[in-house]
Amino acid sequence: MPKLVHKGIKEDRWSPNLVSPLESFLEQVIKPVPKLDSSRAKGIRKNVAYSLQYLEFLEQCDRDLHLTSVLATLNYKAFIITSCSVIEAIFFCVLLQNGRAAVTEWKSVQKVQSNEFRKGEACYKIENEIFKKLSEPELEEMSFNTMCKRVEGKKLIKLGQDVYNRIPYLRNLRNRVHIYGIENSTDTDYMRVNKSDFDQIKTTLKELLTCSLFPLQPPKHFPGLSFDFLNEQKVELATI
């Protein structure tokens, strides 16, 4: 099996899925629709393809390198964060295609604050916000949590309930991108992220990429493309 090798060595050298066939595969879902022009859709496809190639690299590192448990844990964390970004991008496009993305008719133009005033022992202030009505609705930013709830609630993607049940937990792990946002000395990445989480996100992402949302699947329709890197893999860890 091809592995990671030193630069300059060509024999049996590992190579990931190429970006071009990944883009072609993703075009089944990430494509122009109202409020998503062809240029932006193309850019999202590219970013998702880059991310999938990076995920394949992280998995190969886990497979080939004798990592300390700390490095393995941070590898799992990077895999989870990037995978959730891929899922989020796909959910965003699905919501747009189905007219379920959040939109707004109003744009904030000014915030006006009053002077501080006292009422009893407490100090208060009043803040007003002025909005201008838009000539036509615009997309409103949605959190990953909001996207997940809309996709699941409207049954926009045919996934097993176990997949939807996993996503909130994985989404919370993704928030660990903010490494300062911990509660105490035991709430560290090393204590909170593990191999089981790595396997869960791989299973979740593979189920999404192989569901009915993508009717054309490799290798039949995309020779050379494979999502086997999302299969579970047992590895040995070095000491911390």
Secondary structure as GFF3:
##gff-version 3
##sequence-region A 1 240
A	DSSP	alpha_helix	19	26	.	.	.	ID=ss1
A	DSSP	alpha_helix	38	64	.	.	.	ID=ss2
A	DSSP	alpha_helix	69	97	.	.	.	ID=ss3
A	DSSP	beta_strand	103	113	.	.	.	ID=ss4
A	DSSP	beta_strand	117	119	.	.	.	ID=ss5
A	DSSP	beta_strand	122	124	.	.	.	ID=ss6
A	DSSP	beta_strand	127	139	.	.	.	ID=ss7
A	DSSP	alpha_helix	144	153	.	.	.	ID=ss8
A	DSSP	alpha_helix	161	174	.	.	.	ID=ss9
A	DSSP	three_ten_helix	175	177	.	.	.	ID=ss10
A	DSSP	alpha_helix	189	192	.	.	.	ID=ss11
A	DSSP	alpha_helix	195	209	.	.	.	ID=ss12
A	DSSP	three_ten_helix	228	230	.	.	.	ID=ss13
###
